[in-house]
Amino acid sequence: MRDDQLGWATPCAEYDVRALLDHLFQAVVASGRRPRRRTWISATPRTARRR
């Protein structure tokens, strides 16, 4: 992402790209959790089941 893109609009009127990225970053930090890896039984998304 280039610096000039950070001011671009997003579908949410309250956030430009910079504010949205900051919001998402803060949510991840505040959650204190890392994303979990999931193993999929099937590669087909419609029929995939989580283990």
N, C-alpha and C positions, 0 to 999 in steps of 0.2 A: 504494500500500500504506500502510495506517495503522500507526502505532506499536503499537497494541494487537494487530495481526495478526502481529507479528514473533515472538511466543512460541507461535504455533500449531504443532501437530504436523505432521509430514510423513510420508509412507509409510516413510521411513527412520528407524528408532528412534533413531539416533545424532544426528539433526539436527532442530532446530526450524527455522522459516522463517528466522530471523535467521542461524543457523549455516549453513544451506544456501546462502543468498545470499552470505555471507562466503566460503564454500568455493568457490562458482562464480566469484566475483569474483577470488579469489586464483589460481584456475586460469587465468583469462583473462590476468591480469597476468603470471603466471609463464610462460605460453606465448610471450609476446612477439609474438604474431601477431594480426592483425585477421581477423575472419571474411571469407572470400572471397565475392564475389558470383558467382552462377552464372546462366548464361543457359539457359533451358529451351526445348527445341525444341517441345514440346507443352504445352498448359495442363492436360492430363489427367494427373494424378499417376501413374496406373498405366502409362501409355505414355510418359511423359516421359523423355528421355535428356539427360544433361549434355553440354555442349560443352566 
